[in-house]
Amino acid sequence: MKSLSLYFKKKPLTLLLIALPLAIIGSLQEWNAILLFSLSAISVIPLAGLIGDGTEGLASHTGPKMGGLINATLGNAAELIITLFAINKGLLELVKASITGSIIGNLLFVLGLSILAGGLKNGIQQFDRLHTTNNTILLSIAIVGLVIPSLFSHSTASGVNQKVEILSLCVAGVMISLYVLGIIFSLKNSKNPSVVAPVEHITSHPAWSIKKSLIVLAFATAGIVWMSEILVGSVEHVVAGSGISEFFLGIILVPIIGNVAEHLVAITVAVKNQMELSMEIAVSSSLQIALFVAPVLVFVSLLMGNPLNLVFNTFELAALVSAVIVSYFVAADGESNWLEGAALLVVYVIFGLAFFIFPS
């Protein structure tokens, strides 16, 4: 009990968990959409903090590479649930915009904030250049996989047809295979020495056991998933009469809402001078969206009766390619500073403004 009160004292935002049961009750009783939005958003903040603590606990036992991979997986669970819900409702363009927004959001917004915050606190930070470059190369290949069906569709007069659907399925299968190969390679090389300080020297509390970390992660992730669903459902009603396009909702709001946990963890560990873990979270999450989540959604959508293809509009393709190129140059030298983080954020803001005025 004393350790629990000490934890709340060190982590006062955890007290915001009081909003969690209120959000659940409100969703069951169909409270006002704005009130539900506020309660679920408040609930996400402490849950994201718990995911950060659980990830640090696991990382202290598994190392930064596996720790980042675990965090990215848990964070993307919310994204997967949200997009499955949207597919079930036939909101396929919203789903594709969410895929694009998650990738560019991680590479520009999350990575930019992390590098900026870490740079302001610690100056120049170093990370495993080879590992990060390998991930960026894999991501570049994944983007090519997303681009090809779009180019095929835009190059044919008939637009999206059965051939495009078949091509999307084939590309999805190949991308999942590449994702599995990437995991195997990463795990086999996870014992390479890291250029950052060991995790156990940076955590703000004694390292949790694996069992405790897993229990906390399971609870927090379940809460994040539930709150993200309530939040997105509320957002759709809140913005219905505001003039915000469905495209902007999918490419900016949904990814930010669904990945709050990753955002906060990546920034927190960067401030703690764990830039390798922060880079791993941002890049691995984008990899999982492109190589795993998007292909899985293509196959699952067939079972749900609303086939999803991998055809994106020209603006989405330009944003994806630009984000990968910019993030590659930032990671190429194996070190980062706050100015590079600010530059990534500027690129994201420019895209955000364009997305906002993009015709629906």
N, C-alpha and C positions, 0 to 999 in steps of 0.2 A: 504493500500500500504506500509506503514511504517512497519507494522507487517510482511509483506511478505519479504521485504528487510532484516529485522532483522533475519528472519528464514533462508534465504540464507546465511547470515553472520555466523550464528551458525552452519549451515549445508552446507558447501561449496560444498560437493560432489553432492548436488542436482542440481548444475549447469550442471552436466554431462547429464541431461535430454535432452540437445540439440542433443545428438546422437540418441534419440528415433525417431524423424521424419526422420532422415537420414537413419536409419535402415529400416524403413517402405518403404520409397521411393526406397531404394536399393533392397529390396526384390521384389517389384513390377516390377522394371526394370531389375532384374536379374544381379546385379552387381557381381563382383568377390567374390568368396566364402570366401576368407581370410578377405577381407574388411568387408563383411557382418558379419562374426564371430566377428571381433573386435568391430564394431558398436553396435551389439546387446549385447555383453558382457559388454561394457561400460554402455549401457542403463540400464542393470539389477542392477547395483550398486546403483544409486539413487532411483530406484523403490523399491528395497529391504529396503532402509532406510525409505521410506515413509510408507511401511508396518509396520516397527518397530514402528514408531511414532503413526500410527493408532491403532496398537495393544496395546500400552501403554495407549492410550486414552481410549480404551474400558476396559482394565484391571482396570483402575482407578475407573470405575463404576461397573464392574462385579466381580472383584477379580481375583487373579492369575490363578485359575483353569479354569474358563471360558475364561479368556484372552488367556491362552495357547492353549485351545481347538479351539478357533476362529482362532488363528494364524496358527495352524497346518492344519486346514481345508482350509484356503486360500492358504497356501503354497503348499498343495498337489493338488490344482486345476491345477497348471502347469504340475505336474507329470501326472495327469489323462489325460490331453489334449495330452501330448507328447506320452503316451502309446497308446491312442486311434488312433492316427495318425500312429503309428508303426504297430498296429494290422491291420489297413486298408491296409497297404502295405504288410502284411503277415510276418512281422519281429517278430514272436512269441518268438523266443529265446532271442532276444534283449529285449522284454517286460519282460520276466521272469528274465533275468539278472538285469533289472532295478528295479524290485520289491525287489530282494535280495540286490542290492546295496543301495537302499533307506533305508532299515531297518538297515543294518550294518553301513551305513554311518551316520545315526542319532545316533545310540547307541555308536559308537566308535569315529567317526570323529567329529561330531557336539558336542556331549556331552563331548568328550575329550578336544576340544578347549575351550569350555565354562568353564569347571572345571579348566583348566590350567590358562586361562585368569582371571577368577574370583578369583582363589586362589592366584595368583601373586599380584593381586590388594588388596584383602580383607583378605587374610589369610584363616583360616578354615571357611567354610560357612555351614550353616545349612538349612535344608528343611524338609518338612512334610514326615517323613519316612514311615508312614502308607499308605498315598496316593500313594507315588511313588512305594512302594512295591506291592500294589494292582495292579497298572498298569503293573508292571514287571511280576506279576503272570499271568495276562491276556495275556500279550505278549508271555509268555512261552506256554500257552495253544494254542495261535494262531500259534506258530511255530510248535507245534505238529500237528495241522491241515494241515500245509503245508508239513510236513514230511511224513504223512501217505500215501497220493497218490503216492509220490515218492518211498517209500519203497514197496508199492504194485506193482508198475510198474517194479521196479528193481528186484523184487522177482519172477516175472512171465517171462517165457521164451519168451512170445509173445511181451513183452514190452508194449508200449502204445497202447491200444485197446479200444473198446467201453465201457468195464467195467471200465477202468481207467477214461474215459470221464464222465461216470455217477457218479463215486465216487467223482470226482473233483467238479461236480455240487452240489452234496449233501453236501460235506464239505463246499463249498462256501456259501450255504444257512444257514448252522449251524453257520458259522463264522459271518455272517451278524447279525444273531439273538443275538449272544454273544456281538457284538459291540453295539447294541441297548441297551441291558441290562447294559453294562458298562457305557453308557452315562446316563441312568436313575439313576444308583447308584452314579455316580460322581455328578450329579446335586443335588440329594437329600442330599448329604453330603458336598456340596460346602460352607456351612456356618460354617464349622469347623474352629477354629482359626488357622491362619497360623503362622509358626515360623519365617517367614521373616518379614522385615519391610513393612508397607503398601506401596502400589505402589505410592500413591500420594506424598510420601515424597522422592521419588527417581527419578521421571521423571525430565528431563532437561528443561521442559517448562510447563507452566500451563496446567492442565488437559483439553483436548479437550472435547467438547460436544459429545454425542453419535452420533448425526447427522453428525457432521464434521468428526469424526473418520470413520464412515461408508462410507462417500463420498470419503475420501482419500484412504481407504482400497479398495474400488471398483475400483477406477482409477488405483491404483498401481498394484492390482492383475490382472486386464485386461492387463496392460502393460507387467507384468511379463509373463503372458501366451503367449502373442504375441511374445515377444522377445525370450522366451524359444523355441518356435517353429522355429523361424528364426535361432536361435543359433544352435539347434540340426540339422536342415537341412543343415546348413553350415558345421558343424563338420563332417557329413557323407562324404561330398565332400572333405574336407580338409585332412581327415585321410585315404581316399581311397587308396592313393599310399604310405602311410607312414609305412605300415606293422603292424599297430595297429589292433588287432582282434576285431570283432564285439562284442565278449564277454566282453572284457575290456571296450569298448565303452559303453555298456549297464550297466555294474556293477559299474563303477567308474565315467565316464564322464557325462552320462545322469543324474544320481541322483544329482551330484554336481550342474550341470547347472540348473536343474529344481527346486532345493530347496535352491537356494542362499538366498532367502528372509528369510527362517527359520534359516539358518546358521548364518546370520548376526544378526538377532534379538536375538537368543539364546545366542550368545556371548556377545552382547551389554548388555542385562539385567543381565547376570552373572557378568559382570564388575561393574554394578550398584548395586551389592549385592542382586539381586533378583534371587537367585539360584533356588527357588521353581518354578518360572515361567520358567526359563531356562530348568530345568529338565522336566517340564510339556510339553514344546515344543518338546523336543527331543523324549521323551518316547511316548507322545500322537501321534506324527507324525508317529512313527514306528507302533503304534497300528492301526492307521487309514489305513496305507498301507497294513498291514497284515489282518486286520479284515473287512475292507471296500473296499479299492481300488482294491486289488487283486480279491476278490470275485465278485465285480461289473464287473471287466474286463472279468471274466469268463463268466458271463451271457451276457454282451453286445457283446462279441466276437461271440456268436452264431448268434445274429441278423446281424452281419456284414459279416457272411459267412466264418469266419476264427476262428473256435473253439480253445479256449485257455485252456489248462489243467494246473494242479498244480503239474506237474512233474519237479523237479529240479535235476541237476546233483549232484553227491556226494560232490564235492567241495563246491557248493553253500549251501548244507545242513550243512556241517561242519562249514562254516562261520556263518550261521544263529544261530546255537546252541551255538557256542563259544561266539558270540556277546551278546546273551541274558544272558548267565552265567556270563560273566565278568561284564556286566552292573548291574546285580542283586547284586553282591558282593560289588560293588561301592556304591549302593544306600541303602544297608541293614542297615547301622548304622545311617542314617539320617544326615550325614555331609560329606563334601568333602574337599580335599586339592589339591594343584597344582600337587603333585606327582601322584595322582590317575588319573588326567587328562592326564599327560604325558604317563602313562602306557596304557591308552585307545588308545592314538594316536600311540604308538609303535605297538600295536596289529593291528591297521588299516593299518599302513605302511607295516607290514609283509604280510598281506592279499593282499594289493595292489600290492606288488612286485610279489607275486605268481600269481595273476590274470593277470599281464602283460605278464608273460612268459607261461601262461596256453595255451595249444594248441587250436587253433580255430576249 
